């Protein structure tokens, strides 16, 4: 599935609905460089806020976020927002990945990254030790 929206951003509820409507979805590409729409994204971005429903993609294996705003990287990799138990291929800007994972040390994003076997990053660099601990399947 490819989502493209040039004018309006997507919100968390939208991703919950996509996961429910397409439970067998295995490839997902998000193209949206707009800040995610939410009344106050900062209140929702708290790693400790587990009262919000989680978007679930139980069969998603390929996720392409290279043309998505940083908020969508946060949305998909943070396990308190999205459940990705089968993710094995990820495409993303290195800077967005580094920020979302807090330089590959953040626990809330580690689980959704743990099974990634193919990581395609824009602007590849020499990686830190924590990078390889974060992606043990690479």
N, C-alpha and C positions, 0 to 999 in steps of 0.2 A: 504494500500500500504506500502510495506517495501522497503526502499532504503538502499543498502549496497555497500560501495565502500571502499576498503582497500588502494588503491594506490593514486587515484586522488580525490581531494576535489571537492565538489559541489560549485556552485556560485549562486548569487542572480538571475541571468537570468534563470538558470536552474529551480529554484523554481517558478518563474513566469510562465514558460512553463508547469510545472507539474500542477499548479493550473488551467491553461487554458485548458490543455488536459483532465483533470479529474475534472470537476467542481462539481461533486457529491461526491467526495472523502470524506469519513467520518472518516477513521482511517489512521494515518500516523506514521510510525516509521522510524527514521533516524539513521543509524548506520554508522558513519564516524568520526573518531577521528583526522582527518587531519584538519589543519587550513583552513578555507574557502578560495577558490581561488578568488582573485580579485587583480587588479593591485595595489591598495592601499586601503586596507580595512578600514584603519583609516579615510580616507576622506569620505567614504560612511557611516561610523558608526555614523556620526554626527546626533544628534536627530533633528537638524534644517534643514537638507538636505532633502527637500520634492520634489526635482526635479526628483528623480529616480522613476520609476514605482513601484507600490506595488503589491506583490504577494497576490492573493486573494483565500481563501479557504472558501467559504460561507457555506458549509455543514460539515466542519471538526469538529468532536466532541471529538476525541481521538488523542492525540499527545504524542509520546514516544521519548524523547530525552536523555534517560539515557546513551546511548552509542554514544553520539555525542559530538563533540568538543564544547567548550563554544560559539564559533561564531555562531553555529546553534541555540543555545538558544536565543542569541541576535537577530538573523535573524527572528525567529518565534514570539517572544514575543514583539518586538518593532513594534508598530503600524505604524511607518513611513516606515516599510519594508514589513510587512505582516498583512493582515486583517483576523482575526479569530473570527467572531461574534458568533459562536456557540460552542466554545471550552468549554467542561465541564469536561474533564479528561486529566490530565497532569502528565507525569512521567519524572523526571529530577533529576540530582544530586543537592543536597541542595546548595552546594558552587556555582555552575554555576547559579542557580536561584537567589541566594543572590547578586551575582555580576551583573547579567543582570538587575536586578530590583533596583540596588543601595541600597541594604538593605531594600527593599520593600517601597521605597519612590519615585521612578522614575515614572513620569506621562506618558511617552511614552510607558511603558510596562504595565501600570495598566489596560487599557481597555481590552487587550487580556487575562488578568488573571481574570477579574471581574466575569465571569460566571462559573469559574472552581468549580465543586462540589466535585470532587475526585482528590486529589493531592497525588501522590505517589512519595516520595522523598527518595533518597538513603542517608543514614545516617541522620535519623530524629533527630531533636534536640528540645529543648524547644524554642518556637518561641516568637519573640518580639510582642509588641502591633501592630506595623505597619504591621507585617505579616498578622494578622487577619483582619486588615482594607483593606489590599490588596486583600485578598480572602474572600469577604463577604459571599459567597455562601457555604463556608465550614461549 
